[in-house]
Amino acid sequence: MSRQHAAPLIISADGHSISTVRRLGLGAGGHDLDEASIQEIVHRHPACLPIAEIDPLFVDPVPICRELVTPAGAIDNLLLTASGLPVLVECKLWRNPEGRREVVGQILDYSKELTRWSASDLQREVSRRLKRSGNVMLELLREAGHEVDEISFNDALTHNLRRGRFLLLIVGDGIREGVEAISEYLQVHAGLHFTLGLVELPIYAAPDGSRIIAPRVLARTQTIVRTVVAVPERMSVAEDEEDDADSGALPETPERRAGRERRNALRKAFWSDFLEGLRLDDPDQMKPPPSLGGHVVLKLGAPGGSSWITVFRDARGNSVGLALSGNAGSVGERAAQALADQASEIRAELGPGATIDFSGEKPVVSERFEVPDIESDDGRAKALAWLQDRTNAFVNTLRPRIRSALRELAETSSQI
């Protein structure tokens, strides 16, 4: 989608005079609106959201409440359609790279939390937030002029919550270059069935001192592609133990269930600590959520999420590592193959510990680090520190090269 930067014009009623408007800067010293002000604009004037351009199924939602509390945090704006489709809005002033990177994680965390709710759960929390008894959501929909059957609406709402069928909108006063790349982060939430849109609300000053807001869609996604993690043949990602009960090989027992839960807890704790201490120089590189498995992935911006860095923990081998990965035959893999001419530069940047090999069918850029005992406090700390440092190095080296290769591939394709 092309971005439009031109300022609106004001034409007098008789058509004889034309006035220009000036776009106001962001935050303090500019339009002076805070995030609460944007929330209020969305709540009072939901028609300002260009929903029809993003997903027509969610057209004409009714504002329900602001700051709806969930275990994952407070949702800035909650709206509902008469058909029981939830719209979640996260309002942001785009002041710093970290805030831009984390906003997607926030709204996805909210949506994942809502998949555990039913219509009754949502009704309870909305009533608590608005300090109104009864089915407040139904009342607000009817007040807005919709004829809604309570049983059908509650069934549809519960179904949509459980499936994760949401419209997620990130609304900001100005979205800077590189923010559209946050769609890479969506690949790790492929189990949900949401639509996400980025909406910019540029604010202009009119000659009479009033303000003009001209909403526009910057990016949207409706198809979430599930990623299959693949690593080079010389590397492997092993889980701590096989979850035999899940595969049906052995019967489920309390002991096996407890063991699986313990392993999941250890993995999630490891990845939570890894991500909390991970410092990335690239402000637009998205962080994944903590995993219950043996790896996490950092998307590199290829279409469909087809190129990424696999960051893994191998408890059996007492090691951790990283590898450049991609979907077979995808544009992401072709971009990785195009880095062959830069192999010496990549090797110099990553250092002697990395394996760089472009001679085979699949390019290999990987590195592994072993400790005596990854479950010990000392081994775990060393593995985390190494992995955090090398993840930043891999992102710095590979992300700009992959994105440059993708641009070249796109230009070549357009010329054919």
Helices and strands as residue ranges (DSSP letters): E 9-11, E 18-20, E 22-23, H 35-44, G 46-48, H 51-54, G 56-58, E 62-70, E 73-80, E 86-92, H 97-114, H 119-130, H 136-143, H 150-163, E 167-172, G 179-189, E 195-200, E 203-205, E 211-213, E 216-221, H 244-247, H 254-277, E 295-299, G 303-305, E 307-314, E 319-326, H 331-337, G 338-342, H 343-350, E 355-357, E 364-370, H 377-415
